[in-house]
Amino acid sequence: MQIAIASGKGGTGKTTLSVALAQAWNGPVQLLDCDVEAPNASIFLSLENSSEQTVSVPIPVVDSSRCTGCGKCAAVCEFNALAVAGKSVLVFEELCHSCGGCTRICPAQAITEQPRGIGKIRTGQFGTIRLAEGRLDIGRAMAPPLIRAVKKSADPALPILIDCPPGTSCPMITAMKGSDFAILVTEPTPFGLHDLVLAVETVRLLAIPFGVIINRSDSGDARVVEYCEKEKIRLLLQIPESRKIAEAYSRGETLLSAEPALKTPLQEIIRSIR
């Protein structure tokens, strides 16, 4: 089973809830932190036996002595990662999607590929929780290849919780794809509702069953609840605003350490999803 925890915007408590769900799980579980531009699940989990590996993607390298300047490589690239200037080919690594099309189409076989590091995956154990955290290198623009690598590192025999990147762009979709269920975390504010609508539309396009959790539920208005009722969206849980939770979060402590009573409703959500 694979459950994705996502949000239309940042700051809704998505990671806090992901860690709490992992702690509430009855038995071994994997937590994949796929918010690779700002991973912070490990702040709440003191990992043991941690290890790290580098993730690379293939980038084209042009042999100028063999290149004829025919331009076929630039023509086949949908992302404008190559440009021909006379008999020279310029490679813009930041735009390359590592599809390999240029190496296959080059009639002079002047293009090869070399690995370029884009980030790292850190894995470790915290009790029954196995955490795999992706961290994108500074200056790297594309998160999806690292997200796919984090997901590939998981053991398919164990249940998986995925902490998705916020928003509804390619990184979020890459993280969520293939999930059996999605939990959308939002807050009862105009921005929260606006971005929840976008997230709902995205999950529906992916045809993934989903439900909504409202965090800080008593700090805004009722528009999110009304929207869920209108759209017949299952409201899984409402978590009231709590100073105790905020203080625990600021100390790097988990949601369940501040509010142990939330463990029962979270376990009920897990059972209902199963």
C-alpha positions in Angstrom: 0.0 0.0 0.0 1.2 3.5 -0.9 -0.4 6.6 0.6 0.6 10.1 -0.6 0.3 13.1 1.7 0.1 16.3 -0.3 -1.1 19.9 -0.1 -1.8 22.6 -2.6 0.4 25.0 -0.8 3.2 25.0 1.7 2.8 25.5 5.4 -0.3 23.5 6.0 1.4 20.9 8.2 1.8 18.2 5.6 5.2 16.9 6.9 4.0 17.1 10.5 1.1 14.9 9.6 3.2 12.5 7.5 5.5 11.8 10.5 2.5 11.4 12.8 0.9 8.9 10.4 4.2 6.9 10.3 4.3 6.9 14.1 0.6 5.8 14.3 1.2 2.9 11.9 0.8 -0.4 13.5 4.0 -2.2 12.4 6.9 -1.4 10.1 6.4 1.4 7.6 8.4 3.5 5.2 8.3 7.2 5.1 9.6 8.8 1.9 10.4 12.5 2.1 10.0 13.5 -1.5 9.9 17.2 -0.7 13.4 17.2 -2.0 13.9 21.0 -2.2 13.1 21.4 1.5 13.1 18.0 3.2 12.5 18.2 7.0 10.9 14.9 8.2 14.3 14.0 9.6 14.1 16.9 12.0 11.5 15.0 13.9 13.2 11.6 13.7 16.6 10.8 15.2 17.8 8.3 12.7 20.0 5.3 13.5 22.2 3.4 11.0 21.8 6.1 8.5 23.5 6.0 5.1 23.7 8.3 2.1 24.0 7.8 -1.7 24.4 10.2 -4.6 21.9 10.3 -7.3 23.0 11.2 -10.8 21.4 11.8 -14.2 23.0 11.3 -17.7 24.0 14.5 -19.4 25.1 14.7 -23.1 28.8 15.5 -23.9 29.7 16.5 -27.5 32.9 15.4 -29.1 33.7 18.4 -31.3 36.2 16.5 -33.4 33.4 14.2 -34.7 30.5 16.6 -34.7 29.5 17.8 -38.2 27.1 20.5 -37.0 24.1 18.8 -38.7 21.7 20.1 -36.0 19.7 16.9 -35.6 20.4 16.7 -31.9 19.0 20.2 -31.3 16.0 19.4 -33.5 15.1 16.3 -31.6 15.4 18.0 -28.1 12.0 19.2 -26.9 13.5 21.2 -24.1 16.0 23.3 -26.0 18.9 21.8 -24.1 21.1 21.8 -27.2 21.8 24.6 -29.7 24.0 24.6 -32.8 26.3 27.5 -33.5 28.2 26.9 -36.7 29.8 23.5 -36.2 29.7 23.8 -32.4 26.9 22.3 -30.2 26.1 24.1 -27.0 24.7 22.0 -24.1 22.5 23.7 -21.4 22.6 21.1 -18.6 19.9 22.8 -16.6 17.4 22.2 -19.4 18.3 18.6 -20.1 15.8 16.0 -19.2 18.2 13.1 -19.8 16.0 11.4 -22.4 18.9 10.2 -24.5 17.3 11.3 -27.8 20.4 13.3 -28.9 22.8 10.4 -28.4 20.6 8.1 -30.4 19.9 10.4 -33.4 23.5 11.7 -33.9 24.6 10.3 -37.2 28.3 10.9 -36.4 28.0 9.3 -33.0 29.6 12.5 -31.6 27.4 12.6 -28.4 28.0 10.4 -25.4 26.6 10.8 -21.8 28.2 11.3 -18.5 26.6 11.2 -15.0 25.9 14.5 -13.3 25.0 14.5 -9.6 21.7 16.2 -8.7 21.3 15.3 -5.1 21.5 12.7 -2.4 19.2 10.1 -0.7 19.7 9.6 3.0 18.1 6.5 4.6 17.9 5.5 8.3 15.7 3.8 10.9 13.7 5.3 13.7 12.0 2.5 15.6 9.6 0.8 13.1 9.9 3.7 10.7 12.3 3.5 7.8 13.0 7.0 6.4 14.3 7.8 2.9 15.0 11.5 2.4 15.8 13.1 -0.9 17.8 16.3 -0.8 18.3 18.2 -4.1 21.7 19.8 -4.6 21.8 23.6 -4.4 21.4 25.1 -7.9 19.8 22.0 -9.5 16.5 22.9 -11.1 14.8 19.6 -11.7 13.4 17.6 -8.7 11.5 14.8 -10.5 14.5 12.5 -11.2 15.6 12.6 -7.6 12.0 12.0 -6.4 11.8 9.0 -8.7 15.1 7.7 -7.2 13.7 8.1 -3.7 10.6 6.1 -4.6 12.7 3.5 -6.3 14.7 3.0 -3.1 11.6 1.8 -1.2 10.9 -1.8 -0.4 7.6 -2.7 -2.2 6.9 -5.4 0.4 6.3 -2.7 3.1 3.6 0.0 3.3 4.8 3.4 2.0 3.9 6.9 3.1 5.0 9.7 0.7 5.5 13.2 1.9 5.0 15.0 -1.4 6.3 18.5 -2.4 3.7 21.3 -2.0 1.8 22.6 -4.9 0.5 20.9 -8.0 3.4 21.0 -10.4 5.6 18.2 -11.8 7.4 17.4 -8.5 4.1 16.8 -6.7 2.7 14.7 -9.5 5.9 12.6 -9.8 5.7 11.9 -6.0 2.0 11.1 -6.0 1.9 8.9 -9.2 1.2 5.2 -8.5 -0.3 5.8 -5.0 -3.3 3.9 -3.8 -4.7 6.9 -1.8 -3.9 10.5 -1.3 -4.4 12.7 1.8 -4.7 16.4 1.0 -3.8 18.6 3.9 -5.2 22.1 4.0 -6.1 25.0 6.3 -9.4 27.0 6.6 -8.2 30.1 4.8 -8.9 31.7 1.4 -5.4 30.6 0.2 -5.9 27.2 1.7 -9.2 26.7 -0.2 -7.9 28.1 -3.4 -4.9 25.7 -3.5 -7.0 22.8 -2.2 -9.2 23.2 -5.3 -6.1 22.9 -7.5 -4.9 19.9 -5.6 -8.3 18.2 -5.9 -8.4 18.8 -9.6 -4.9 17.3 -10.0 -5.7 14.2 -7.9 -8.9 13.6 -9.9 -6.9 13.8 -13.1 -4.6 11.1 -11.7 -7.6 9.0 -10.8 -6.4 8.5 -7.2 -8.9 8.1 -4.4 -8.4 10.8 -1.8 -9.7 12.6 1.4 -9.0 15.8 3.1 -7.5 16.7 6.5 -8.0 20.3 7.8 -5.2 21.5 10.0 -5.8 24.4 12.5 -9.5 23.9 11.7 -10.8 26.5 14.1 -8.5 29.3 13.0 -10.4 30.3 9.9 -13.9 29.9 8.4 -16.1 27.1 7.1 -15.5 27.5 3.4 -13.2 24.5 3.1 -15.8 22.3 4.9 -18.6 23.6 2.6 -16.4 23.0 -0.4 -15.8 19.4 0.6 -19.5 18.8 1.2 -20.4 20.3 -2.1 -17.8 18.2 -4.0 -18.7 15.1 -2.0 -15.1 14.9 -0.7 -14.5 12.8 2.3 -13.3 14.9 5.3 -10.9 12.5 7.2 -10.0 14.7 10.2 -10.1 18.2 11.5 -7.2 19.2 13.9 -7.9 22.3 16.0 -5.2 25.0 16.4 -3.1 24.2 19.5 -0.4 26.2 21.2 1.0 23.0 22.6 1.5 21.6 19.1 3.1 24.8 17.9 5.6 24.8 20.8 6.4 21.1 20.3 7.0 21.7 16.6 9.4 24.6 17.4 11.4 22.2 19.5 11.5 19.6 16.7 9.1 17.3 18.5 6.3 15.3 16.8 2.6 16.0 16.6 1.8 12.9 18.6 4.3 13.9 21.4 2.2 17.0 21.9 -1.2 15.5 21.3 -1.1 11.7 22.0 -4.9 11.5 21.7 -4.6 12.1 17.9 -3.0 8.6 17.5 -6.5 6.9 17.6 -8.1 9.0 14.9 -5.0 8.7 12.7 -5.1 4.9 13.1 -8.7 4.9 12.2 -7.9 6.8 9.0 -5.2 4.2 8.2 -7.7 1.4 8.8 -10.4 3.0 6.6 -7.9 3.6 3.8 -6.9 -0.1 3.9 
